[in-house]
Amino acid sequence: MSKKIDINYENLKSYIQISETPLDVIRTKVNKIDKILTGEIQPTFNQLSTIARIINIPTGLLLLNKKINTADVRINFRTINSHIISDMSPELRDTIAEIQTKQDFLRSEVDDELDFIGSFSIKSSEKDVLDAVRSLLGEELVKNRLSSYREKMNNLGVFVFFNGKVKDNTHRNLNLKEFRGFVLTDKKAPIIFINQKDSKTGQLFTIIHEFVHLLFGHNDLVENSNSYLKDPLETFVNKITGEFLVPADSLKSLLIETADYEEQLNRISNKFEVSPFVIARRLLDLKYISNIAYNEIIEKLEVEFEKISKINKKTSKGNYNHNLKFRMDKSFFKYVNNAVIQNKISQTDAMEIVGVKYKGYKILVEGIK
């Protein structure tokens, strides 16, 4: 049975009124909404989440006793970069909404704020931002960088999720051509989401890119395009990410300047555990190659990447248990499971927040023992 939650009913009515959402629309999803609004019954977390999604505000606002001005909150909730969530694919939109629900839950459970979130602006020097990233994540070129940096981010208080589909729905795959990942900034519960359809090297670049965005305190969506070239902040963040993953001095020491740079891409990218795309961009930024040479290299790499992606799609089956444990942030799940143990929420609510069914929930419980 779902655990009921105490809320401020006047605030709930006010948020619904401000949203201009007809009550009949909410009734189609929450059939007891009238009794909830009168205070006759208390809602479950799932019902609150449903109401919040319909009126386009974070679930967390409905858990607060104090009413918050939603003017700015609604903009942030409905947009990421300059994109309106309603204009995105249903899969991306639902994934962002899912992660926002997770973030809303974490806000009510996490006590401390992270002082490095939003500590820089676009007016900051590249050196200062880069030094901060290196201080937080380490300067050494570690092995298995993706899992290593994810662990370091977890230890800092950043939650990192991976998935290639909407929740556990194998019929709703995420489109890599639409996005590689996104970050939802928050002082208490910052979350990075990585599109698991991407290559491991692509995922590595995205996780660092989005971590850098946390230092600026901005939400961000990494698209599979060069649109960032028109955005000064994206260009800034990409420079920091590139220098962190592939330091100029380290790259120079590996280059054979008498050899063709294009022929060296795979060797060098394997050394840094990044994609040849990243190395090609670093060669351009550091003026080893021209724009014309860079564009020619990228064109060839894109053809190769498309071929490899098709092969991987046909051959990859994977282990469900292993994949589920990998894509779920372990720290997040511990917060959810602890809330169940402490009778703050029911297991039904917990499964909804996590986005799995009973079998998946039990697999995750085993993973934290």
For each residue, the residues with C-beta under 8 A, 3 or more apart:
1: 346 348
2: 44 45 46 346 348 349
3: 44 45 343 344 345 346 349
4: 41 42 43 44
5: 42 43 44 45 48 63
6: 42
7: 11 12 42 43 48 62 63
8: 11 12 64 65 66 67
9: 12 13 36 37 38 39
10: 13 14 67
11: 7 8 14 15 61 62 64 65 66 67
12: 7 8 9 15 16 36 37 51 62
13: 9 10 16 17 37
14: 10 11 17 18 67
15: 11 12 18 19 55 57 61 62 67 70
16: 12 13 19 21 23 26 37 51 55
17: 13 14 20
18: 14 15 70
19: 15 16 54 55 56 57
20: 17
21: 16 25 26 54 55
22: 25 26
23: 16 26 27 33 34
24: 27 28
25: 21 22 28 29 54
26: 16 21 22 23 29 30 33 51 54 55
27: 23 24 30 31 33 34
28: 24 25
29: 25 26 50 51 54
30: 26 27 33 36 43 47 50 51
31: 27
32: 35 36 41 43 47
33: 23 26 27 30 36 37 51
34: 23 27 37 38
35: 32 38 40 41
36: 9 12 30 32 33 39 40 41 42 43 47
37: 9 12 13 16 33 34
38: 9 34 35
39: 9 36
40: 35 36
41: 4 32 35 36
42: 4 5 6 7 36
43: 4 5 7 30 32 36 47 48 51
44: 2 3 4 5 47 48 346 348 349
45: 2 3 5 48 49 59 105 345 349 352 353
46: 2 49 50 348 349 352
47: 30 32 36 43 44 50 51
48: 5 7 43 44 45 51 52 59 62 63
49: 45 46 52 53 59 101 104 352 353
50: 29 30 46 47 53 54
51: 12 16 26 29 30 33 43 47 48 54 55 62
52: 48 49 55 56 57 58 59 61 62 101 104
53: 49 50 56 97 101
54: 19 21 25 26 29 50 51
55: 15 16 19 21 26 51 52
56: 19 52 53 74 77 78
57: 15 19 52 61 62 70 73 74 77
58: 52 61 73 77 100 103 104
59: 45 48 49 52 62 63 100 101 104 105
60: 63 64 103 104 105 107 108
61: 11 15 52 57 58 64 68 70 73
62: 7 11 12 15 48 51 52 57 59
63: 5 7 48 59 60 104 108
64: 8 11 60 61 67 68
65: 8 11
66: 8 11
67: 8 10 11 14 15 64
68: 61 64 73
69: 72 73
70: 15 18 57 61 73 74
71: 74 75
72: 69 75 76
73: 57 58 61 68 69 70 76 77
74: 56 57 70 71 77 78
75: 71 72 78 79
76: 72 73 79 219
77: 56 57 58 73 74 85 100
78: 56 74 75 84 85 86
79: 75 76 82 83 84 85
80: 83 85 96 182 184 219 220 221
81: 219 220 221
82: 79
83: 79 80 87 88 221
84: 78 79 87 88
85: 77 78 79 80 88 93 96 97
86: 78 93
87: 83 84
88: 83 84 85 92 93 96 178
89: 92 93 175 178
90: 93 94 172
91: 94 95 165 166 172 173 174 175
92: 88 89 95 96 174 175 178 179
93: 85 86 88 89 90 96 97
94: 90 91 97 98 166 172
95: 91 92 98 99 163 166 174 193
96: 80 85 88 92 93 99 100 182 184
97: 53 85 93 94 100 101
98: 94 95 101 102 166 167 355
99: 95 96 102 103 161 182 184 191 193
100: 58 59 77 96 97 103 104 184
101: 49 52 53 59 97 98 104 105 353
102: 98 99 105 106 159 161 191 332 353 354
103: 58 60 99 100 106 107 184 186 189 191
104: 49 52 58 59 60 63 100 101 107 108
105: 45 59 60 101 102 108 109 335 336 339 353
106: 102 103 109 110 159 188 189 191 332 335
107: 60 103 104 110 186 188 189
108: 60 63 104 105
109: 105 106 335 338 339
110: 106 107 157 188 189 335
111: 188
112: 157 188
113: 117 187 188
114: 117 156 157 158 187 188 190
115: 119
116: 119 132 136 156 214 215
117: 113 114 185 186 187 190 214 215 217
118: 185 187 214 215 216 217
119: 115 116 132 215 217
120: 124 128 129 132 215 216
121: 124 216
122: 216 232 233 236
123:
124: 120 121 128 129
125: 128 129
126: 129 130 236 239 240 243
127: 130 131
128: 120 124 125 131 132
129: 120 124 125 126 132 133 212 215 236 240
130: 126 127 133 134 240 243 244
131: 127 128 134 135
132: 116 119 120 128 129 135 136 215
133: 129 130 136 137 208 211 212 215 240 244
134: 130 131 137 138 139 244
135: 131 132
136: 116 132 133 152 156
137: 133 134 149 152 153 208 211 244
138: 134 142 152
139: 134
140:
141: 145 250 272
142: 138 145 148 149
143: 148 273
144: 147 148 273
145: 141 142 148 149 204 245 273
146: 149 150 200 203 204 207 273
147: 144 150 151
148: 142 143 144 145 151 152
149: 137 142 145 146 152 153 204 207 208 211
150: 146 147 153 154 160 207
151: 147 148 154 155
152: 136 137 138 148 149 155 156
153: 137 149 150 156 158 160 192 207 211
154: 150 151 157 158 159 160 329 330 331
155: 151 152
156: 114 116 136 152 153
157: 110 112 114 154 190
158: 114 153 154 190 191 192 211 214
159: 102 106 154 189 190 191 192 329 331 332
160: 150 153 154 191 192 193 194 207 329
161: 99 102 191 192 193 194 327 328 329 332
162: 193 194 196 203 326 327
163: 95 166 167 174 193 195 196 327
164: 173 174 195 196 197
165: 91 168 169 170 172 173 174
166: 91 94 95 98 163 169 172 174
167: 98 163 355 356
168: 165 324 355 356 357 360
169: 165 166 172
170: 165 173
171:
172: 90 91 94 165 166 169
173: 91 164 165 170 197
174: 91 92 95 163 164 165 166 178 179 195 196 197
175: 89 91 92 178 179 197
176: 179 180 195 197 198 224 309
177: 224
178: 88 89 92 174 175 223 224
179: 92 174 175 176 182 195 221 222 223 224
180: 176 194 195 198 202 203 206 222 223 224
181: 192 193 194 195 198 203 206 207 209 210 221 222
182: 80 96 99 179 192 193 210 219 220 221 222
183: 190 191 192 193 210 211 213 214 219 220
184: 80 96 99 100 103 190 191 193 219
185: 117 118 190 213 214 217 218 219
186: 103 107 117 189 190 191
187: 113 114 117 118 190
188: 106 107 110 111 112 113 114
189: 103 106 107 110 159 186
190: 114 117 157 158 159 183 184 185 186 187 214
191: 99 102 103 106 158 159 160 161 183 184 186 329
192: 153 158 159 160 161 181 182 183 207 210 211 214
193: 95 99 160 161 162 163 181 182 183 184
194: 160 161 162 180 181 198 203 206 207 210
195: 163 164 174 176 179 180 181 198 203 206
196: 162 163 164 174 203 327
197: 164 173 174 175 176
198: 176 180 181 194 195 202 203 206
199: 202 203 275 305 308
200: 146 203 204 273
201: 204 205 269 273 274 275 278
202: 180 198 199 205 206 275 277
203: 146 162 180 181 194 195 196 198 199 200 206 207
204: 145 146 149 200 201 207 208 245 273 274
205: 201 202 208 209 241 245 274 275 278
206: 180 181 194 195 198 202 203 209 210 222
207: 146 149 150 153 160 181 192 194 203 204 210 211
208: 133 137 149 204 205 211 212 241 244 245
209: 181 205 206 212 213 220 222 237 238 241
210: 181 182 183 192 194 206 207 213 214 220 222
211: 133 137 149 153 158 183 192 207 208 214 215
212: 129 133 208 209 215 216 237 240 241 244
213: 183 185 209 210 216 218 219 220 237
214: 116 117 118 158 183 185 190 192 210 211 217
215: 116 117 118 119 120 129 132 133 211 212
216: 118 120 121 122 212 213 233 237
217: 117 118 119 185 214
218: 185 213 233
219: 76 80 81 182 183 184 185 213
220: 80 81 182 183 209 210 213 234 237
221: 80 81 83 179 181 182
222: 179 180 181 182 206 209 210
223: 178 179 180 227 228
224: 176 177 178 179 180
225: 228
226: 229
227: 223 230 231 234
228: 223 225 231 234 235 237 238
229: 226 234 235
230: 227
231: 227 228 234 235
232: 122 235 236
233: 122 216 218 236 237
234: 220 227 228 229 231 237 238
235: 228 229 231 232 238 239
236: 122 126 129 232 233 239 240
237: 209 212 213 216 220 228 233 234 240 241
238: 209 228 234 235 241 242 281
239: 126 235 236 242 243 285
240: 126 129 130 133 212 236 237 243 244
241: 205 208 209 212 237 238 244 245
242: 238 239 245 246 278 281 282 285
243: 126 130 239 240 246 247 248
244: 130 133 134 137 208 212 240 241 247
245: 145 204 205 208 241 242 272 274 278
246: 242 243 250 251 272 274 278 279 282
247: 243 244 250 251
248: 243 251 252 282 286
249: 252 253
250: 141 246 247 253 254 272
251: 246 247 248 254 255 268 272 279 282 283 286
252: 248 249 255 286
253: 249 250
254: 250 251 264 267 268 271
255: 251 252 261 264 268 288
256: 259 264
257:
258:
259: 256 263 264
260: 263 264
261: 255 264 265 283 288 289 293
262: 265 293 297 300
263: 259 260
264: 254 255 256 259 260 261 267 268
265: 261 262 268 269 276 279 280 297 301
266: 269 270 276
267: 254 264 270 271
268: 251 254 255 264 265 271 272 279
269: 201 265 266 272 273 274 275 276 278 279
270: 266 267 273
271: 254 267 268
272: 141 245 246 250 251 268 269 278 279
273: 143 144 145 146 200 201 204 269 270
274: 201 204 205 245 246 269 278 279
275: 199 201 202 205 269 278 279
276: 265 266 269 279 280 297 301
277: 202 280 281 298 301 305
278: 201 205 242 245 246 269 272 274 275 281 282
279: 246 251 265 268 269 272 274 275 276 282 283
280: 265 276 277 283 284 289 294 297 298 301
281: 238 242 277 278 284 285 294
282: 242 246 248 251 278 279 285 286
283: 251 261 279 280 286 288 289 294
284: 280 281 287 288 289 290 291 294
285: 239 242 281 282
286: 248 251 252 282 283
287: 284
288: 255 261 283 284
289: 261 280 283 284 293 294 297
290: 284 293 294
291: 284 294 295
292: 295 296
293: 261 262 289 290 296 297
294: 280 281 283 284 289 290 291 297 298
295: 291 292 298 299
296: 292 293 299 300
297: 262 265 276 280 289 293 294 300 301
298: 277 280 294 295 301 302
299: 295 296 302 303
300: 262 296 297 303 304
301: 265 276 277 280 297 298 304 305
302: 298 299 305 306
303: 299 300 306 307
304: 300 301 307 308
305: 199 277 301 302 308 309
306: 302 303 309 310
307: 303 304 310 311
308: 199 304 305 311 312
309: 176 305 306 312 313
310: 306 307 313 314
311: 307 308 314 315
312: 308 309 315 316
313: 309 310 316
314: 310 311
315: 311 312
316: 312 313
317:
318: 322 323
319: 322 323
320: 323 324
321: 324 325 363
322: 318 319 325 326
323: 318 319 320 326 327
324: 168 320 321 327 328 356 360 363 364
325: 321 322 328 330 363 364 367
326: 162 322 323
327: 161 162 163 196 323 324
328: 161 324 325 332 333 354 364 367
329: 154 159 160 161 191 332 333
330: 154 325 333 334 367 368
331: 154 159 334 335
332: 102 106 159 161 328 329 335 336
333: 328 329 330 336 337 354 364 367 368
334: 330 331 337 338 368
335: 105 106 109 110 331 332 338 339
336: 105 332 333 339 340 345 350 353 354
337: 333 334 340 341 350 364 365 368
338: 109 334 335 341 342
339: 105 109 335 336 342 344 345 350
340: 336 337 343 344 345 346 347 350
341: 337 338
342: 338 339
343: 3 340
344: 3 339 340
345: 3 45 336 339 340 349 350 353
346: 1 2 3 44 340 349 350
347: 340 350 351 361
348: 1 2 44 46 351 352
349: 2 3 44 45 46 345 346 352 353
350: 336 337 339 340 345 346 347 353 354 361
351: 347 348 354 355 356 357 358 360 361
352: 45 46 49 348 349 355
353: 45 49 101 102 105 336 345 349 350
354: 102 328 333 336 350 351 360 361 364
355: 98 167 168 351 352
356: 167 168 324 351 359 360 361 364
357: 168 351 360 361
358: 351 361 362
359: 356 362 363
360: 168 324 351 354 356 357 363 364
361: 347 350 351 354 356 357 358 364 365
362: 358 359 365 366
363: 321 324 325 359 360 366 367
364: 324 325 328 333 337 354 356 360 361 367 368
365: 337 361 362 368 369
366: 362 363 369
367: 325 328 330 333 363 364
368: 330 333 334 337 364 365
369: 365 366
